[in-house]
Amino acid sequence: MTTGNTVPPKPARALGKMLGGSVLQTSAARYAQREAICCVGTGRRITYAQLNERCNRLANGLLARSLPRGAVVAFLCSNRAEIIETYFAIAKAGFVGLPLNYRLAPREVETLVNAMKASVLICDARFAETYDHLRSSSTSLQHVLWIGKNAPSSCLSYEEFIAASSAAEPVVEVEEHDTFYYNLTSGTTGLPKSYALTQYNAVTLDSTRVGFDRKSDDVFLNVFPAFGRVGFGWSLIAVLMGARNVLMDFDVGQVLSTISRERVTFTNLVPTMAALLLKYPDLDTSQLSTLRAIVFVGAMLPATIRDQSMARLCPYLYEGYGLQETGFLTVSTPEDRAAKPDSVGRAVMFADVRVVDPQGNDVAPGEIGEIIGRSPNGITGYLDNPEKNAEVFRDGWFYSGDLGRLDQDGHLYICGRVKDMIISGGQNVHAAEVEAALLTVPGVDDCAVFGLPDDTWGESVAAAIVVAADSRMTADDVQTACREQLAGFKLPRRVYFQHDPLPRTPTGKVQKFLLVERHSRQS
């Protein structure tokens, strides 16, 4: 019996848990003999039962190595079955994943492995050069699993490792708030910003199901690099639905033939990929007859690419807006697109989106302000970065740094970016990182890096470089000098030399908008 002064106990959030490993375990029970993965690069086809067993074996093999709970497992892998197996294995075992961007220079990979104190590396044979660099340097690695043939003597064969391990479900207590894996964004200088995605963050990605109108009999073609949140996210969604996941690295000709051969119904692209498909001389639209949807994410979708894609690739386009830190916030459906072609749509299930002024107050419909959002997919902070956390996580909202406006119907329009960041081919490039590298090049007196519109890449990385009047420096010289420090996608594609000082404000800040105006006219 309770009295009026008794406070009832706070109820638990739920008795069950939303965990990454449970997604695969349940789908394996429900769709055991259904094909889960078509691995285009290796020609393998793996059922849900086989995928679950292989993940169990990998998880149990790692657990047998007496790694501590929360040990970091790094993986350097292209879009093939093993990268999906690794994600689900660490989810089941309670380890923390560190997916590595294979486009980074070996020295950058070394820095990340050491900074995150990775104990294990799972390495695709394609990246032997990077592994050779890691082996010759001092790292925290204790074990290395080798994917592919001719494993170095210092490595364990991935296939032999899982064959020797138990196929039983791992007996590990994992919680929703446990870190699933670290996601890395492009850094301004030094280390990239890193944040932890929890088990709950990852699983609630299915909140997009309504917005994207996905079906369990869809055939997903995933060409996004699975080392990133978006790439793995699509594979996770496919597994959650019991759909078939066709996994491959992006190659224009192979994408077209794969869509036709595998009767793909649903694929995801960045605008750069669509531009390359549209420019492909042997584009045969009959190969795309099974496509019922293309989802564009990762960068602004230029109207020219949008219209050509609808005319030549697939008439039914979806466009999602969100950041790696938030997951999807909005989606524009084909119906939305017909009515409001320039909008990125309305909020997805459980997401909230606002447009605010500098004081955090909502602006009126149609007025431009900063986009802020929140959703169950969203993270709650960066690792060891209190200043950045204070800047972007405020009062329960994530401040995106993007400028936009909402119309009367709640449709969001992107109007630019507050942040000094370039998105080229779907990859984030921070200008300050590129500028730091340029300033180490002999003969570069000053520089400014900015983005210019590009029909193929969305934006191309451009640099205005101040040199002496008698300088003979060329753009090739600049790129060669920076190549060791920067990944290829970060290198300036357009280089403009000048002898006059850069335009600056009285406080010394470069007025990059003037450089954009000047060089946009020259392009």
Order of alpha helices (4+ residues) and beta strands (2+ residues): alpha-beta-beta-alpha-beta-alpha-beta-alpha-beta-alpha-beta-beta-alpha-beta-beta-alpha-alpha-beta-alpha-beta-alpha-beta-alpha-beta-alpha-beta-beta-alpha-beta-beta-beta-alpha-beta-beta-beta-beta-beta-alpha-beta-beta-alpha-beta-alpha
